[in-house]
Amino acid sequence: MRLNCCRGFEMAKLACLDDEDRKLLAETKLKLDEATKLMAELMETIEVLSDEGMMKAIREGQEDIKAGRVKALRSVLKEEAH
């Protein structure tokens, strides 16, 4: 970033962004957006892990899958259509 003195104002500085500065700002914004998304996903994971009822339902669903107590989605959709 270049700092230029404003005409007539010795104490004031004017910040001028060059192409490299703009690129760095765009990359930083992208990284901040990614970090924000990851933080939201982490908060959602913590929320699920903290919910005893939801964790119980997940464990039961995993047991159903292991025991073969599941149907293919296509099969369920066909049943619903008839």
Secondary structure by P-SEA (a helix, b strand, c coil): cbbbbccccccbbbbbbcaaaaaaaaaaaaaaaaaaaaaaaaaaaaaaaacaaaaaaaaaaaaaaaacccccaaaaaaaaac
